[in-house]
Amino acid sequence: MVIRREKVDYFLFLVAFFISASANAITISNVTLIFAFFATLYIFLIRGYEFDKAFVYFIIAYLLLTVIYMLKFGHLNFRTFRELIRFIHAYLLIKMIWRSLIPYFTKTVYVLSLISLPMYFLQLYDYELTKSIVGIVENNIPFLDYREGWYENIMVFTTNDYGRFRNSGFAWEPKGFGTFLTLAMFFRLIENRFKLIDKYMITYLIAMITTFSTATLSVTFFAVFPFYIFNKPPVYKVVTAALIVPVMAIAFTKADFLEKKIIHEYKTKDKYVAFVQDDRTDMEDRSLGRFGSFVIDMMDLKKEPVLGYGSQMFERTQFSISGVRLTHVNGLSDFMAHYGIVGTLFLLITLSITFKQWSLIYKFKGWYWIVIEILATSFASAILFYPLYLMFMFFPFFKKGEEPSKLTFDYGNRMIRWN
């Protein structure tokens, strides 16, 4: 029996993909992360890959930073080692599958979006029925119960009582689903040589609309379509812009859930920030909102501007209230407070190098629009700590085009032969 290399690569990708979706007890489990790490490491080694010097230096630097954090704050958090595993896992995976990442990603999001649409319309028709179908596994296996009765996930679809009229798809919430969709739209445009109308793009757009996500619809308007227009001939740019921009502008300003939600969040940020001075313990979890999270993270960053706090969460404001945990939904500012100016520069530089190199490999213009998309969506989600996004940071760390050693394994002797 021969297990084709592509199938193994796709399996490893899917594991990282669903870990990034963070939608159930399995995908958020440390056990799953460790399994993904060791499975990827095993395949990496038996194929004859080697660790690049640049990545070895990165690991050394990370360990030195860990020592600095330990000396400064007096202890280490378990999250430090979990993040180290995440970094190594992301590096191993991108080095092995980078040539296939775009088709893997676009196809997977397309198929899961197709599945989500009938489930979403069933949800609109009978929410309780849909919830009982989606929760059939969680409701019968106690240790898989995740977020109690208001939330259910069956890997390919999610329901939650706070989003009865919104499509969460395979992700943890509508906003998360939209985050995957915007990136898939970028990759599909690159893959399909900037054809705007095809079954993938139509499906993505319909699914995007059903999320009713302010953040991702805004990114589609301000990043995806400019990226598309930028890669068309001059005459086509003018015609397309004349048709699309007014329509999108009208839709954006007339849709109350877009314009008003953004304005409301900004105006109420001070209310969220006031939670910092709130010493009541009647609630265990309070969301700060995007702008509130940003303000408080910047307050923390001001105290530790160079290297941030690392994984030492209990020194940060989000854990400074007795009995109340403040939920930060701004992934970008959280990353900045996490790793300081040094880490933020690392993020910006590596993402820029990655997509600038991709623009040469895949022959497209405007690589910075993809960086803008990642930063914009991370303003509303903690995606920068997920495997799929960590991979982009490590693409510049290895030599492109190198092939692993050709090895043959005998399956009869419990070994695998790679094609």
C-alpha positions in Angstrom: 0.0 0.0 0.0 1.3 3.5 -0.9 0.2 6.6 0.9 0.6 9.4 -1.5 2.7 12.3 -0.3 -0.1 14.8 -1.3 -2.6 13.1 1.0 -0.3 13.2 4.0 0.5 16.9 3.3 -3.3 17.7 3.0 -4.0 15.8 6.3 -1.3 17.8 8.1 -2.7 21.0 6.6 -6.3 20.1 7.7 -5.2 19.5 11.3 -3.6 23.0 11.3 -6.6 24.4 9.6 -9.1 23.2 12.2 -6.8 24.1 15.0 -6.9 27.6 13.6 -10.7 27.4 13.4 -10.8 26.8 17.2 -14.4 25.7 17.2 -14.6 22.8 19.6 -13.0 21.0 22.5 -10.8 18.8 20.2 -9.3 21.6 18.1 -8.4 23.9 21.0 -7.0 21.0 23.1 -3.3 21.0 23.9 -3.4 17.2 23.1 -4.3 18.0 19.5 -1.6 20.7 19.3 1.0 18.2 20.5 -0.3 15.5 18.1 -0.1 17.9 15.2 3.4 18.9 16.2 4.9 15.4 16.5 3.1 14.2 13.4 4.5 17.1 11.4 7.9 16.7 12.9 7.9 12.9 12.1 7.1 13.5 8.4 9.6 16.4 8.3 12.4 14.2 9.5 11.8 11.1 7.5 11.6 13.1 4.3 15.1 14.3 4.9 14.4 18.0 5.6 16.8 19.9 7.9 16.3 22.9 10.2 17.5 26.1 8.6 20.0 28.2 10.5 17.7 31.2 10.5 15.1 29.2 12.4 17.6 27.8 14.8 18.7 31.4 15.6 15.0 32.2 16.1 14.5 29.4 18.6 17.7 30.5 20.5 16.4 34.1 20.6 13.0 32.9 21.8 14.6 30.9 24.6 16.7 33.8 25.6 13.6 36.0 25.7 12.0 33.4 27.9 14.8 33.7 30.4 14.5 37.5 30.3 10.7 37.2 31.0 11.4 34.7 33.8 14.0 37.0 35.5 11.8 40.1 35.1 8.5 38.6 36.3 9.7 35.9 38.5 7.9 32.9 36.9 7.0 31.2 33.7 3.6 30.5 32.3 2.8 27.2 30.6 1.6 29.2 27.6 5.3 29.9 26.9 6.0 26.3 25.9 2.7 26.0 24.0 3.7 29.0 21.9 7.1 27.5 21.3 5.4 24.3 20.0 3.2 26.4 17.8 6.1 28.3 16.3 8.0 25.1 15.5 4.9 23.4 14.1 4.2 26.4 11.8 7.8 26.4 10.5 7.8 22.6 9.9 4.5 22.8 8.0 5.1 25.8 5.8 8.5 24.4 4.8 6.9 21.2 3.6 3.6 22.3 2.0 4.1 25.9 0.9 3.8 25.1 -2.8 0.4 23.5 -2.1 -0.9 26.0 0.6 -2.9 28.2 -1.7 -4.9 25.4 -3.5 -5.3 23.5 -0.2 -6.7 26.6 1.5 -9.0 27.8 -1.3 -10.5 24.4 -1.9 -11.0 23.6 1.8 -12.7 26.9 2.5 -14.8 26.5 -0.7 -16.1 23.0 0.3 -16.8 24.1 3.9 -18.5 27.2 2.7 -20.8 25.1 0.5 -21.6 22.9 3.4 -22.4 26.0 5.6 -24.9 27.6 3.3 -27.7 24.9 3.5 -27.0 24.5 7.2 -27.3 28.3 7.6 -30.6 28.4 5.8 -31.9 25.5 7.9 -30.7 27.5 11.0 -32.9 30.4 9.8 -35.8 28.1 9.3 -35.5 26.1 12.6 -32.7 27.1 14.8 -33.4 24.5 17.6 -33.5 21.7 15.0 -30.2 22.8 13.5 -28.7 23.1 17.0 -29.8 19.6 17.9 -28.2 18.2 14.7 -25.0 20.1 15.1 -24.7 19.2 18.8 -25.4 15.5 18.4 -21.8 14.7 19.3 -21.2 17.2 22.0 -24.5 16.4 23.7 -23.7 12.7 23.9 -20.0 12.8 24.8 -19.7 14.9 28.0 -15.9 15.7 27.7 -16.5 17.2 24.3 -19.0 19.7 25.6 -17.6 23.1 24.8 -19.0 26.5 26.0 -22.0 24.8 27.5 -25.5 24.6 26.0 -25.5 27.9 24.1 -22.8 26.8 21.6 -22.6 23.7 19.4 -20.0 22.6 16.8 -19.8 19.6 14.5 -16.4 20.4 12.9 -18.0 21.7 9.6 -20.6 24.0 11.2 -21.2 26.0 14.3 -24.3 27.3 16.0 -24.5 29.7 19.0 -27.5 31.4 20.6 -25.9 34.8 20.2 -25.7 34.5 16.4 -29.0 32.8 15.4 -29.2 34.9 12.2 -25.6 34.7 11.3 -23.4 32.1 9.6 -20.5 30.9 11.7 -19.5 28.2 9.2 -16.8 25.9 10.5 -15.2 28.6 12.7 -15.7 29.7 16.3 -18.1 32.5 15.3 -19.2 34.5 12.2 -16.3 36.9 12.5 -13.8 34.0 12.5 -15.5 32.4 9.5 -15.3 35.7 7.6 -11.6 36.0 8.5 -11.0 32.7 6.6 -13.2 33.8 3.7 -11.3 37.1 3.1 -7.9 35.3 3.0 -9.4 32.7 0.7 -10.6 35.4 -1.6 -7.1 36.8 -1.9 -5.6 33.4 -2.5 -8.3 32.5 -5.1 -7.7 35.7 -7.1 -3.9 34.8 -7.2 -4.7 31.1 -8.0 -7.2 31.9 -10.8 -5.3 34.8 -12.3 -7.7 37.5 -11.0 -10.9 36.2 -12.4 -13.5 37.7 -10.2 -16.4 35.5 -11.2 -16.1 31.8 -10.7 -17.7 29.3 -8.4 -15.2 29.7 -5.6 -15.5 33.5 -5.5 -19.3 33.5 -5.7 -19.5 31.0 -2.9 -17.1 33.0 -0.8 -19.0 36.2 -1.3 -22.4 34.6 -0.5 -21.0 33.0 2.6 -19.3 36.3 3.6 -22.7 38.2 3.4 -24.3 35.6 5.6 -21.8 36.2 8.4 -23.0 39.8 8.8 -19.5 40.5 10.1 -18.5 44.2 10.2 -14.8 43.5 10.3 -14.6 41.0 7.4 -17.1 42.9 5.1 -15.0 46.0 5.7 -11.8 44.2 4.8 -13.5 42.9 1.6 -14.3 46.4 0.6 -11.1 48.1 1.6 -8.5 45.4 0.8 -9.8 42.5 -1.3 -11.4 44.6 -4.1 -8.5 47.1 -4.2 -6.2 44.2 -4.6 -8.3 42.8 -7.5 -8.5 46.2 -9.2 -4.8 46.8 -8.8 -3.9 43.7 -10.7 -6.1 44.5 -13.8 -5.1 46.5 -16.9 -5.4 50.3 -16.7 -8.6 50.5 -18.7 -10.2 47.6 -16.8 -9.2 49.3 -13.5 -11.2 52.4 -14.4 -14.2 50.5 -15.5 -14.2 48.1 -12.6 -13.7 50.8 -10.1 -16.5 52.9 -11.6 -18.8 49.9 -11.2 -17.8 48.3 -7.9 -16.7 51.2 -5.7 -20.0 53.1 -5.8 -22.0 49.9 -5.2 -19.8 48.9 -2.3 -19.8 52.4 -0.8 -23.6 52.6 -0.9 -23.9 49.1 0.6 -21.4 50.0 3.4 -23.0 53.3 4.4 -26.6 52.0 4.1 -26.0 48.9 6.1 -26.7 49.8 9.7 -24.9 46.8 11.1 -21.7 48.0 9.4 -21.4 51.8 9.8 -23.4 52.1 13.1 -21.6 49.2 14.7 -18.2 50.6 14.0 -19.2 54.0 15.3 -20.9 52.5 18.4 -17.9 50.4 19.3 -15.6 53.4 19.0 -17.9 55.7 21.1 -18.4 53.1 23.8 -14.7 52.1 24.2 -14.4 54.2 27.4 -17.2 52.1 29.0 -15.2 48.9 28.3 -12.0 50.5 29.6 -13.8 51.4 32.8 -14.0 47.7 33.6 -10.4 48.0 34.7 -11.5 50.0 37.7 -14.5 47.8 38.4 -13.9 45.6 41.4 -17.2 43.7 41.3 -16.9 40.0 41.1 -20.4 39.2 39.8 -19.1 38.4 36.3 -16.2 36.1 35.4 -15.8 37.3 31.9 -16.2 40.7 30.2 -15.5 41.6 26.6 -13.6 44.8 26.1 -14.6 45.2 22.4 -12.1 45.9 19.6 -11.3 49.5 20.6 -11.5 48.9 24.3 -9.0 46.1 23.9 -6.7 48.3 21.9 -6.7 51.0 24.5 -5.9 48.7 27.4 -3.3 46.8 25.4 -1.6 50.1 24.6 -1.7 51.0 28.3 0.1 47.7 29.0 2.6 48.2 26.1 3.5 51.6 27.5 4.8 49.8 30.6 6.8 47.2 28.7 7.4 48.7 25.3 10.5 46.9 24.0 9.9 43.2 24.6 6.3 43.2 26.0 5.1 40.7 28.5 5.6 37.4 26.6 3.3 34.8 27.9 3.2 36.2 31.4 -0.5 37.0 31.3 -1.1 37.7 35.0 1.0 40.9 34.9 -1.3 42.3 32.2 -4.4 44.3 32.8 -6.7 41.6 31.5 -6.0 39.6 34.7 -5.7 42.5 37.1 -9.3 42.4 38.4 -10.1 40.0 41.2 -12.6 37.6 40.0 -13.2 39.2 36.5 -11.3 38.2 33.4 -11.3 40.8 30.6 -11.6 39.3 27.2 -9.4 41.0 24.6 -10.8 40.6 21.1 -8.2 42.7 19.4 -5.6 40.2 18.3 -3.2 42.8 16.8 -2.9 44.9 19.9 -2.7 41.7 22.0 0.3 40.6 19.9 1.9 44.0 20.4 1.5 43.9 24.2 2.6 40.2 24.0 5.9 40.8 22.2 6.5 44.5 22.4 8.0 46.7 19.6 10.6 44.0 18.8 7.9 41.3 18.2 5.7 43.7 16.2 8.6 44.6 13.9 9.3 40.9 13.5 5.7 40.4 12.5 5.6 43.3 10.0 9.0 42.5 8.4 8.3 38.7 8.0 4.8 39.2 6.6 6.1 41.8 4.2 9.0 39.6 3.0 6.7 36.6 2.6 4.1 38.2 0.4 6.6 40.3 -1.5 8.3 37.0 -2.4 5.0 35.4 -3.2 4.3 38.3 -5.6 7.4 37.3 -7.5 6.6 33.6 -7.4 3.0 33.9 -8.4 3.4 37.1 -10.5 0.9 39.5 -9.0 1.1 43.1 -7.8 0.1 44.8 -4.5 1.5 42.2 -2.0 0.9 44.8 0.8 -2.9 44.4 0.4 -2.6 40.9 1.8 -0.5 42.2 4.8 -3.2 44.9 5.3 -5.9 42.2 5.3 -4.1 40.1 7.9 -3.5 43.1 10.2 -7.1 44.4 9.7 -8.7 41.0 10.5 -6.4 40.5 13.4 -7.7 43.8 14.8 -10.9 41.9 15.6 -9.6 38.3 16.1 -6.6 36.6 17.8 -5.6 35.0 14.5 -1.9 35.9 14.7 -1.4 33.0 17.2 -3.0 30.4 15.0 -1.0 27.9 12.9 -2.1 29.2 9.5 -1.0 32.7 10.2 2.2 31.8 12.1 3.2 29.9 8.9 3.4 33.2 7.0 5.9 34.6 9.5 8.3 31.7 8.8 8.2 31.5 5.0 11.3 33.7 4.7 13.3 31.4 7.0 14.1 28.7 4.5 15.5 28.3 1.0 12.8 28.1 -1.6 12.8 25.2 -4.1 14.8 22.7 -2.1 13.7 19.1 -2.4 13.9 16.5 0.4 15.8 13.3 0.1 14.1 10.6 -2.0 13.4 7.7 0.4 11.5 4.5 -0.1 9.7 2.6 2.7 8.4 -0.9 2.9 4.8 -0.8 4.2 4.9 -4.5 4.9 7.6 -3.7 7.5 5.4 -1.0 9.0 7.1 1.7 6.9 5.7 4.1 4.4 6.9 4.7 0.8 6.5 8.3 -0.5 5.8 9.1 -4.1 
